Amino acid sequence: MSERIDLSVNIGGLKLKNPVMLASGTVGYGNEISNFTDLSKIGAIVTKSVSLNPRKGNPPQRIVETPSGMLNAIGLANVGLESFINDKIPFLKEVNSTLVCNIAASSIEEYVECTKTLDGEDTIKGFEINVSCPNVKEGGLIFGNDISSVGRITEKVRAVTNKPIIIKLSPNTSNISEFAKVVKDEGGDAVSAINTLVGASFNIWNKKPKINNVTGGLSGPAIKPVAIAKVLEISRKVDIPIIGIGGIMDWKDAVEFMIAGASAFQIGTVNFINPNAGIEIIEGLESYCSQMKIKSISELTASYNLE
Ligand SMILES: Cc1cc2nc3c(=O)[nH]c(=O)nc-3n(C[C@H](O)[C@H](O)[C@H](O)COP(=O)(O)O)c2cc1C
């Protein structure tokens, strides 16, 4: 039997038993996937974006399959803060995985109020602040594409919690590392990259968009090389922990993200295809590390060789 590999990671103070995180919006509040996998083995669950008030989201069609990916325009449908605390947290308390709460808002005050209210919940170990949803009119990319807004949101949220703050960055910009820099300067603990890329698709017979919202967020394997390039850019330019996201389908994809600079990673679209993918990735990582004689998975982070 080989020596046990240390899979634990520390992402700016957020300690996880392994680097596998379930991406926001793809597993509900953990409950939607719990019958199909063992959540207690997963490094962290990131909740669906929660906002102050419940949101219905956009009307259907909200999801469509595209080559090597999918477009979604859910529009941040969620139960709202009160129901999240009363109805969702009790289930999440029983799951022996680290809970990261993702927050979306349409004003800086709303981000602050949500964070402040949720800060008292012991089950929540960190916050992921979504400043990059491409599917809502207010908030979303209006914040995510504006460096000073991202800086102000980080600063104001920092003032109301001591728990780790992760800012989820948009790939729909040509200078993602400058956003990561402002997050670091304003006291953020980590960044996650990337959220979805803006995409569109048409039905050629009736000439209508396949997504009711016209555009949606592209996710899945189609975006993986873009995401890896963004992680690499941040890693080379800014000293801040990075959580890699985008098109991870198996352990090999995950290893690529870690080599490019990620301390941990999130899996999203794959959960719809194989809800047990997280566990399979953990097993794959262990066997890769033992083949490569890596004792601690964190040795992989930013281990690229660009010469
Ligand atoms: C159906 C769906 C809903 C999503 N909802 C959210 C959300 O509420 N908040 C958020 O920050 N990201 C959301 N995302 C983005 C994912 O968390 C992730 O960043 C993106 O899908 C890229 O990863 P993937 O290629 O592994 O899916 C959503 C993605 C999908 C596919």
PDBQT file of the ligand as one rigid body, heavy atoms in Angstrom, charges set to zero:
ROOT
HETATM    1  C1  LIG A 401     -26.858  25.913 -14.800  1.00  0.00    +0.000 C 
HETATM    2  C2  LIG A 401     -25.769  26.770 -14.218  1.00  0.00    +0.000 A 
HETATM    3  C3  LIG A 401     -26.064  27.677 -13.204  1.00  0.00    +0.000 A 
HETATM    4  C4  LIG A 401     -25.049  28.481 -12.662  1.00  0.00    +0.000 A 
HETATM    5  N1  LIG A 401     -25.360  29.352 -11.634  1.00  0.00    +0.000 NA
HETATM    6  C5  LIG A 401     -24.370  30.074 -11.057  1.00  0.00    +0.000 A 
HETATM    7  C6  LIG A 401     -24.655  30.909  -9.931  1.00  0.00    +0.000 A 
HETATM    8  O1  LIG A 401     -25.777  30.997  -9.430  1.00  0.00    +0.000 OA
HETATM    9  N2  LIG A 401     -23.625  31.627  -9.409  1.00  0.00    +0.000 N 
HETATM   10  C7  LIG A 401     -22.338  31.547  -9.882  1.00  0.00    +0.000 A 
HETATM   11  O2  LIG A 401     -21.439  32.210  -9.341  1.00  0.00    +0.000 OA
HETATM   12  N3  LIG A 401     -22.047  30.751 -10.945  1.00  0.00    +0.000 NA
HETATM   13  C8  LIG A 401     -23.019  30.012 -11.527  1.00  0.00    +0.000 A 
HETATM   14  N4  LIG A 401     -22.714  29.188 -12.590  1.00  0.00    +0.000 N 
HETATM   15  C9  LIG A 401     -21.326  29.127 -13.105  1.00  0.00    +0.000 C 
HETATM   16  C10 LIG A 401     -20.551  27.936 -12.535  1.00  0.00    +0.000 C 
HETATM   17  O3  LIG A 401     -20.422  28.012 -11.139  1.00  0.00    +0.000 OA
HETATM   18  C11 LIG A 401     -19.145  27.834 -13.197  1.00  0.00    +0.000 C 
HETATM   19  O4  LIG A 401     -18.418  29.015 -12.926  1.00  0.00    +0.000 OA
HETATM   20  C12 LIG A 401     -19.226  27.641 -14.707  1.00  0.00    +0.000 C 
HETATM   21  O5  LIG A 401     -20.297  26.785 -15.059  1.00  0.00    +0.000 OA
HETATM   22  C13 LIG A 401     -17.933  27.107 -15.305  1.00  0.00    +0.000 C 
HETATM   23  O6  LIG A 401     -17.614  25.834 -14.802  1.00  0.00    +0.000 OA
HETATM   24  P1  LIG A 401     -17.984  24.452 -15.583  1.00  0.00    +0.000 P 
HETATM   25  O7  LIG A 401     -17.481  24.597 -16.992  1.00  0.00    +0.000 OA
HETATM   26  O8  LIG A 401     -17.297  23.383 -14.799  1.00  0.00    +0.000 OA
HETATM   27  O9  LIG A 401     -19.462  24.322 -15.544  1.00  0.00    +0.000 OA
HETATM   28  C14 LIG A 401     -23.717  28.382 -13.150  1.00  0.00    +0.000 A 
HETATM   29  C15 LIG A 401     -23.426  27.468 -14.180  1.00  0.00    +0.000 A 
HETATM   30  C16 LIG A 401     -24.425  26.655 -14.715  1.00  0.00    +0.000 A 
HETATM   31  C17 LIG A 401     -24.073  25.679 -15.804  1.00  0.00    +0.000 C 
ENDROOT
TORSDOF 0
